[in-house]
């Protein structure tokens, strides 16, 4: 039952994040310039403790929209959008920062990302060995 509720929440937040920015663009009158000339980028990021998204209970979820300006509930939306633009929206391309020292304690943290990046569907899941390792990746995307 917990998994069903988690997926329902994630799908609802994704639909809101993706469809919200699109609603104004479809209302342009004939002969009128469209109000949105950018591909939508709206993501829902979640974090929870566990070995996988199915086993973990989401502890926090944030929204991140990067076009035309960084917005959402992500605490560092500007930095996160800049970082994602730098890797072309490829979450697998995010690497650990140099000089970060983390313990070898195993307390798995799973991060999920669902939504749209520049008009393309995104679904990402990654398990980090602990919270320090999660925060070491990139400069702000997973810091929430």
C-alpha positions as CSV (number, residue, x, y, z in Angstrom):
1,X,0.0,0.0,0.0
2,X,2.9,2.4,0.8
3,X,4.3,1.9,-2.7
4,X,1.0,2.7,-4.3
5,X,0.6,5.9,-2.3
6,X,4.2,6.9,-3.2
7,X,3.6,6.4,-6.9
8,X,0.3,8.2,-6.8
9,X,2.0,11.2,-5.1
10,X,4.9,11.2,-7.6
11,X,2.6,11.0,-10.6
12,X,0.4,13.7,-9.3
13,X,3.4,16.0,-8.6
14,X,4.8,15.2,-12.0
15,X,1.6,16.0,-13.8
16,X,1.3,19.3,-11.9
17,X,4.9,20.3,-12.6
18,X,4.7,19.3,-16.3
19,X,1.2,20.5,-17.2
20,X,1.3,23.7,-15.2
21,X,3.9,25.5,-17.4
22,X,2.2,24.2,-20.6
23,X,-1.3,25.5,-19.8
24,X,-0.5,29.1,-20.9
25,X,1.2,28.2,-24.1
26,X,-1.8,26.5,-25.6
27,X,-4.1,29.5,-25.2
28,X,-2.5,31.8,-27.9
29,X,-5.1,33.1,-30.4
30,X,-4.6,32.7,-34.2
31,X,-2.3,35.4,-35.4
32,X,-0.9,36.0,-32.0
33,X,2.7,34.9,-31.1
34,X,2.9,32.0,-28.7
35,X,3.8,32.9,-25.2
36,X,6.3,30.1,-24.7
37,X,9.0,29.5,-27.2
38,X,11.0,27.0,-25.1
39,X,10.8,23.3,-24.6
40,X,9.3,22.5,-21.1
41,X,11.6,21.4,-18.4
42,X,9.7,20.4,-15.3
43,X,11.0,17.8,-12.8
44,X,9.9,16.2,-9.6
45,X,12.9,15.0,-7.4
46,X,12.4,12.8,-4.4
47,X,14.8,11.5,-1.8
48,X,14.4,8.7,0.7
49,X,16.3,6.1,2.7
50,X,16.5,2.6,1.3
51,X,18.2,0.5,-1.3
52,X,15.7,1.3,-4.1
53,X,12.8,3.6,-4.8
54,X,10.3,0.7,-4.2
55,X,11.8,-0.1,-0.8
56,X,12.3,3.5,0.3
57,X,9.7,5.8,1.7
58,X,10.0,9.2,0.1
59,X,11.1,11.7,2.8
60,X,11.2,14.8,0.7
61,X,10.0,15.8,-2.7
62,X,10.7,19.1,-4.6
63,X,9.8,20.5,-8.0
64,X,12.2,22.1,-10.4
65,X,11.3,24.0,-13.6
66,X,14.1,25.4,-15.6
67,X,12.5,27.2,-18.5
68,X,12.2,30.1,-19.1
69,X,13.6,30.9,-15.6
70,X,14.5,28.5,-12.7
71,X,11.5,28.1,-10.4
72,X,10.0,25.4,-8.1
73,X,10.3,24.3,-4.5
74,X,13.9,23.2,-5.0
75,X,16.0,25.3,-2.5
76,X,18.7,26.0,-5.1
77,X,16.7,26.1,-8.3
78,X,19.1,28.4,-10.2
79,X,22.2,26.4,-9.4
80,X,20.4,23.1,-10.1
81,X,19.2,24.3,-13.5
82,X,22.6,25.7,-14.5
83,X,24.2,22.4,-13.5
84,X,21.7,20.4,-15.5
85,X,22.1,22.6,-18.6
86,X,25.9,22.0,-18.3
87,X,25.4,18.3,-18.7
88,X,22.5,18.5,-21.2
89,X,20.0,17.2,-18.7
90,X,21.9,13.8,-18.4
91,X,21.7,12.9,-14.7
92,X,24.2,10.1,-15.3
93,X,26.8,12.7,-16.3
94,X,26.7,14.4,-12.9
95,X,30.0,13.5,-11.1
96,X,31.2,13.8,-7.5
97,X,33.0,17.1,-6.7
98,X,36.7,16.8,-6.0
99,X,37.9,17.1,-2.4
100,X,34.7,15.9,-0.8
101,X,35.4,13.6,2.2
102,X,32.7,11.2,3.2
103,X,32.6,8.3,5.7
104,X,32.2,4.7,4.4
105,X,29.1,4.3,6.6
106,X,26.4,2.4,4.6
107,X,23.1,4.1,5.1
108,X,21.6,4.0,1.5
109,X,19.8,7.0,0.2
110,X,17.8,6.8,-3.1
111,X,17.0,9.8,-5.3
112,X,14.4,9.7,-8.1
113,X,13.7,12.2,-10.8
114,X,10.6,12.1,-13.0
115,X,9.3,14.7,-15.5
116,X,10.4,16.4,-18.7
117,X,13.7,18.0,-19.6
118,X,13.6,20.2,-22.7
119,X,10.6,18.4,-24.0
120,X,11.9,14.8,-23.4
121,X,10.6,12.4,-20.8
122,X,13.0,11.8,-17.9
123,X,13.0,9.0,-15.4
124,X,16.1,8.5,-13.2
125,X,16.9,6.6,-10.0
126,X,20.2,6.4,-8.2
127,X,21.1,4.9,-4.8
128,X,24.0,6.5,-2.9
129,X,25.8,4.8,-0.1
130,X,25.0,7.6,2.3
131,X,23.7,11.2,2.5
132,X,27.2,12.7,2.2
133,X,27.8,10.9,-1.1
134,X,24.4,12.1,-2.4
135,X,25.3,15.7,-1.6
136,X,28.8,15.3,-3.1
137,X,27.4,14.7,-6.6
138,X,27.1,18.0,-8.5
139,X,26.8,21.3,-6.8
140,X,23.1,21.6,-6.2
141,X,20.8,19.2,-8.1
142,X,20.5,16.6,-5.2
143,X,20.9,19.1,-2.4
144,X,17.4,19.4,-1.1
